[in-house]
């Protein structure tokens, strides 16, 4: 496993990490989650991502049970959670001081941890002053409930506003962002955030490297029975794949598959390795519902070096979405 610094912090995260989104509490129970997380850990993964919104908090409970059962040394793992959607009450969502603090405490209880390493604002909150949010995150760090804080799906301007407030008020600024990044979603990571990697030194924990499974190649012949998208709870994913945009993406995946074959890897591994080629990606969050998928994803680290500039040009000629800064 390769380890990368999270932006300009001193924290080193595994280049490939493991997340609970979609699978925990929906496809995976405690035992299956343990097997997947244990496989990731044995492959060198040290970062496990979660959120209060995942399966209504059930994902945090399952991850907490796994960590307790595994008995891993706490300093050997990095655990995150994200705050925004915590429930149906008027103060159970958003980034108010009240919800950030109470949501973090509730998440720690579900995770059975004294602290999380990374605490994210899961989305920007236009209804809460940025000063209030920065102060709340600063409090969570100073109270020992988190070590670093960051954002997820914030704009460049929103991130810079948070830094401006932090500098002015002598508070702790966000150090990482969790954006979607994959072969089909490039603009934010490659263009919008370009100036943020040097100053203020943004780290990135990117999600959906397989574009919700489209980049695995398993949907080129339709939606297989028993796959995630065949389940009723994922109707939203099915409709996305079956849309005109989804079909266009699948056509490109069909053209990418010979490239994966040429360098000796699966389509999934090519897509993950492609993300790793971006030096501004601190870690690629992977997900899986089976140990075999975890093993396959973790092995993608071995193929990043095989994506030469010539191979990258081949990929870009198919994708036709290269970002020019």
N, C-alpha and C positions, 0 to 999 in steps of 0.2 A: 504494500500500500504506500502511496505517496501522501505526504502531509504538507499542507499549505497554510501560510499565515492568513488569518482572517483580516483582510485589509492591512492596515498599519498597526494592528494590535500585536501583542506577543503571543496570542493564542493560536495553536496549530490544530487545524481540523483535518480529518481524513478527506482526501480528494473525492472519495465516494462515501456518501452517508446514507442513512436509512430513515424513511419517514413513515408516519402512521396514517397519513391522509388516505381516504377512500377505503383502505383495507381493514384497519383495526376497528372492531366492533360491528363491521358489516360482513366481511369475508373471513376474518381471523378471530378466533377466540384466544384465551390465554395460552393454551398449549401450542397452537399453531404460531402465534406471535412469538413465543419463546424460541421455537425452532428457527424462525426467520431471523430474529435479532441475534441469536447465538451464532448463526452462520455468518451474518454480517460482521459481528465482533471478531470471530475467528479469522476473517479475511482482512482484518486490520481496521475496520470501521470503528471510529470512536465518537461519531456524532449521530444522535438520534433526535429527530424532529417531531414536534407535536403541536397541538393547539387546543384551546378550550372548546372550539367549535366542532372538532372532529368527533363524529358520532355522539354529539351532545355531551361530551366529557368522558364517554366510555373509553375512547382511545387512550386518554391519559391514565385512566384506571388500569387498563390492560398493560400499558408500558410500565407503570409503576410496579405491578405484580411481577412482570418479567425481570425488571432490574433487581427486585428483592430476591426472587428465586435464583437468579444467576449469581448473585453475590459478588458482582464485579466491584473492584476498588473504585470508590467514587471519583478519585482524581484521574482515573483512566478513561472516563467517559464524559462526553459533553451532551447535555440534554437541553432542549429548548421547549418553550411553549409560546403561544401567540394569543394576544388579548384583543377582542373586539366583540364577538358574538357569544355571550355567556348565558343567555336565557331570554325569556319573554318579558320580563319586568322592564319598566321604563329606565331603570338604572343598571340593567344587566347587560347592556351593550354599549358600544362606543368607547371613547378614550377619555372619559371624565376621570378626574383624580380618584373619585369613589370607585368606579368600576375597574380601573387599572389595578388599584391596590387590592380590592376585594377579589377580583378575578384572579390575580396572581396567587393570593393566599389559597383560594379554592383549588386552583390548579396544582399547587404544591401538595395539598392534602390528597388529591387524587393520585398524584405521582408518587406519594409517600417519600418526598424529598424535602430537605431543609432549604434548598435553593435550586434554581435553574441556572445554567451557565449563560444562556442566551434568552432574552425576553424581547419579543417582537410586538409592535403595534400592527395587528393583522391587516388593517386598511387605514387610510387617512380618515379622519372624522371632521367633516366641515362644520359640525355643530359645536365643537369644542375648541376653544382658543389653543393655539399651539403652545403657548406659555404654560397652560395647565397640564397638558400632556407631558411636556418636557420635565416639569417639576415632579409629576407623579412617577415617571420612569427614574428620575434621579433619586427619588425617595426609595424606590424598590431596590436600587443598587446600594445606596448608603445603609439601608436596613438589613443588607445581607441576603435578600431574597433572590437576587440576580447578580451576575458579574458584568454583563454587557447588555446593552439594549440596542434595538434596531427597528427597522420598518419592513413592511411587506406590501408591495404594489403601490408604493408612494411615487410621486413624480420627483424629478430632479429639484424643482422649485420648492416642493414641500420639505424635502430632506435638507436643503440649504436653509430654509426658514428655521428648521429645528436647530441647526448649527448656529445660526445667528442668535437665537434666543439663548442657547446654552452659553455662548461666549459672553453675551451681554450680562447674563445673570450668574455667571461663574458656576454653571451646572454641567453635568456630564452629557455630551452629545451622542447621537446614535452613531454606531460604528459599522453596521452592516445592514444590507437590504436583501429581502428575499423576493426576487422577481421570477416570473416565468421565463425560461430560456430554453430553446431547442431549435432545431433546424428550420422550423416554421415561424418561430417567434423570436426575432433578433433585434428589433429596433431599440428597445429600452436598454438592454445590456450593452449593445455594440455602439449605439449612437448617443441616446439621451444621457446616459451616465458616464460617457467617455471622460469628461473633465473631472469627475468625482474620484476616480481611482488614485490620482496623485494627491489631490487636495480637495477634500479633507482625508482621503485615504480609505475609501469605501470598500468593505468586503462584501462578497455576494454568496448567498446560500441558495442556489437556483433550484426551482421546482419544475416538475413536468418535463424532464429531458426527453421523454418518449411521446410528448404531446398526447397525453391520456391514452396511450397504447397504440396510437396510429402508426408510430415509427417502429413498432415491433415487427410489422409486416404481417401480423396474423389476421388482419382484416382485408387483405387483398382479394380473397375469394369469398367475402361476406363475413358475417358475424358467427363464429363457431359456437355451437351449443356448449353451455357450461362456462363460457368466458365471462368476464366481468360485464360486458355490454349486453349479455343475454339475460342478465338479472333485472328484475323490475325496478329495483332501487336506482339503477343506473340508466333509466330511460333517457335522461338528459344527455348522457354520453352517446347513446345509440343514435339519437336524433342529430347530434353533431356529426357523427361519422356518415350518416346517410344523407346529409345535406350536400348541396352542390359543392360547397367549399371542401367538405370532408372527402368527397369523391375525387376532387382535383388533387388533394394531398395524397390520397392512396395511389393515384396514378404516378405521382413523383416517387413514392416509396418503391413501387415496382421497378422504376428505373434506377433507384439507389441500391437495390438488392444485389446486382452483379458486382458492385464496388465492394460491398461487404464480403462477398464470396471471394473476390480477388485478394483481399488482405487476410482472409481466413477466419473471419468472425461472423457472428450473427448480425442481423439488421439492428437488433436492440443494442448490441455492443458497439456497432458503428455509430449509432446516434449518441450514445453516452460518451464514447471516446471523442467524438466531434466536439461536444461541450467542454471536455477537459482540455482541448487544444487552446481554448481561450484563457490567457494568463490572468485575466481579471475575474475568473470564476474561482472562488475560494473552495467551494465544495458543491458537488452534484448530488442532490437528494434523490435517491432511488426508492421505489416501492415495490412490493412483491406480495403475492398471496401463497407462494410455495417456496420451499428451500431451494429447489432447482433454479427458480428464477433469481433468487438472491445470489447464488453461486455464479450464474451467467452474468448478472449485472456487475458483480464485483470483479470479474475477470476482464471487464472492459478496460480497466487500467492498463492492461498489457498491450492494447491495440492503439492507444493514442499516438505512440511513436511511429506507427506504421501509416498514419495519415500524413503523408508527405505534402509539400506544397502542390505537387502535380495532382495528387488525389483530391486535395482540397479544391483545386480548380475544377476537377470533374464534378465534384459535389455541387459547387456553386453554379455550374452550367446547367445542372438539373433543377436546383432550387429556384434560381433566378430571383433571389431576394437579398443579394449581398449588400450590406450596408456600407456606404462610403461616407466617411467622416470628413 
